[in-house]
């Protein structure tokens, strides 16, 4: 029986009916049917509502929510922004909460919606869902919001119903028109008729998962519409949650959007890690208390180390932790065994632990236009952590700027900061490295470093110094591939053949070591100063890693052996060619070359204290010059592991006469330094005055000063301030002690024989202090030596000379200096060393005289 006031359906239209066995089936057009007491306009509104998009919809199974006592700060931040209590954000009506896949955006949005609903702040919500056809588009957005507002504000319902009845096709119009007609106009009218400050006015509209809207154009159009809405009314605030997709980043970065926008980037939230720890701890406690197999769990379970690993793997993204909990909490299995399967401590079950997470990774990566190249790029952060984009482009031979473009669709799982790409999810590495999980996206990460090494070798081989400098600018070329492979090669258990590839050998055969070194050995001083920083940062690290790698693999096969010795020989030939062409008469250059590439040969029996002197550190006051700097920093230091082989090649390339000439010029360098008085005057002059000695007599007769001057207390025992650097410390230590004691092994350890120290006499110290008081009005700490002091270098060369002269051939400048016998006055501090050096000079002169007589 029909109830009173119940609308009657239209008469049966037989053209729309089917007669079957006496049964009538009628298709009733819903547009002509209204519910009890409902106006046609409101019924039309209900037809377009997406009920699954509501924050408390019954259609969403197990909707994500924040675990108790987690994400507290972020939720409160959103509430304060809604209330307008944060004055800095009062003029920002749009809040964009962005984060990578699984960062917990939807859970936060639902928690904010529930709290704002309880506090009377919520106007409406819309949760997009890519897999739900009722809410993966914007068609139902305005109707859903308008419906919720009509529930919260009853007077709004009649107004919006009237507007719909005035235009029954309103839901077929643009999103802008719908917002204007069904939200802004009726809402403004309702609020205008309300008593001022009667109650808290709801303002918040939450739109979650904007990136899950099926159309990119619709997403952008909606954003611009929301911005226009905030310009039209001050009664609405929009909380938008989405992944940081590239097109959304671009849209939000437009000038007219920036003025109305405040960002919250969940991946920058330092509390996420602790929140995940709280979540895991709470969930595991629930499992231990309520699981059907709780009696089988060991104690303790899980171990603290397991929890720490899970927190670390989560990378601040709740999706990983939630996936683990869901897998472990299976009622059909023991929780401890399921957790062991995640840690690969037992074989996996039939249902893999991260099925849902893997599906998410596959979906995101498959969006890329060039999936194959993208997978090659992702191998870098998977293997080496955050990696420079420029380096990836160089190794993969891609155009500059192309990596960032190729990764534009992956910002939900990767991050690009300061030109470096990294993973938002550490578990992404596990996904890519496991064939069972990744399927056709699987990457053999064990072989990738070899491909990367080949790419690095090719890049340095085909690009000149200026090209490399322009490519990297101020960035740092990472040696991640070499570093990883070299670390594994140092493990004697590894098969070295596994770390050789045909691509590496091919690239090495084409690498021109001769041409690589020549520009640095021949550039002038100004060019060297401009390039040194770049050379040390990039070329030095590359060539060091490259030659060390070749040394490790040289015995793997005949091919690797030939490549190694060919590369070493090219370096040696380059040094000799440049030495002959550009520095043939430069004593400094010959000394550096001789010391690092000839004298260390075992046949010369050089003492360890001389073998390990660090000219580039402890004797840094020695001016090396262009050639010396390059040989030192690119050769001696960089190629140290190969130094014995390089020395052998040099001895094979040089004849005896050529070697004698090099040793003679090196000895000339030593003797010129040891004999020039002006070098010592800065350091020794004041010392003589304090001792009361006659400087003129000591300068004119330095070899006989003991006989010419009565024996007063030794100058070397006079007190001075000795400044040196303590072992393993960067702090300078000052001590008041005798000069000779400081220059012996009393202060310096046996391995720091030539470690640089500063000797400041009392007279010099007082001069410095008086000058500081006169200029600044206050005394300051000592700053010894305005001019470089060279005590250690002098001692080093005095020790070295007796080992060089016996190897030196006839060289007239050297013979002339030897005949003068005029060590500088500083030699008095080392009488034994000076006697040894004089004896070596005497033997050299005797040998030269015998040769001259023999020639006659």
Buried (B, 14 or more C-beta within 10 A) or exposed (E): EEEEEEEEEEEEEEEEEEEEEEEEEEEEEEEEBBEEEBBBBBBBBEEBBBBBBBBEBEBBEEBBBBBEEBBEEBBEBBBEBBBEEBEEBEEBBBBBBBBBBBBBBBBBBBBBBBBBBEBEBBBBBBBBBEEBEBBBBBBBBBBBBBBBBBEBBEEBBBBBBEBBBEBEEBBEBEBBBBBBBBBBBBBBEBBEEEEEEEEEBBBBBBBBBBBBBEEBEBBBBBBBBBBBBBEBBEBBBBBBBBBBBBBBEEBBEBEEBEEBBBBBBBBEBEBBBEBBBBBBBBBBEEBBEEBEBEEEBEEEBBEEEBBEBBBEBBBBBBBBBBBBBEBBBBEEBBBBBBBBBBEEEEEEBEEBBBEBBBEBBBEBBEEBEEBEBBBBBBBBBBBBBBBBBBBBBBBBEBEEEBBBEBBBBBBBBBBBEEBBBBBBBBBBBBBBBBEEBBEEBBBEBEEBBBBBBBBBBBBBBBBEBEEBBEBBEEBEBBBBBBBBBBEBBEEEEEEBEBBBBEBBBBBBBEBBBBEBBBBBBBBEEEBBEEBBEBBBBBBBBBBBBBBBBBBBBBEBBEBBBBBBBBBBBBBBBBBBBBBEEBBEEBBBBBBBBBBBBBBBBEEBEBEEBBEEBEBBEBBBBBEBBBBBBBBBBBBBBBBBEBBEBBBBBBBEBBEEEEBBBBBBBBBBBBBBBBBEBEBBBBBBBBBBEBBEBEBEEBBEBBEEBEEEBEEEEBBBEBEBBBBBBEEEEEEBEBEEBBBBBBBBEEBBEEEBBBBBBBBBBBBBBEEBBEEBEEEEEEEEEBEBBEEBBBBBBBBBBBBBBBBBBEBBBBBEBBBEBBEEEBBBBBBBBBBEBBEBBBEBBEEBBEBBEEEEEEEE
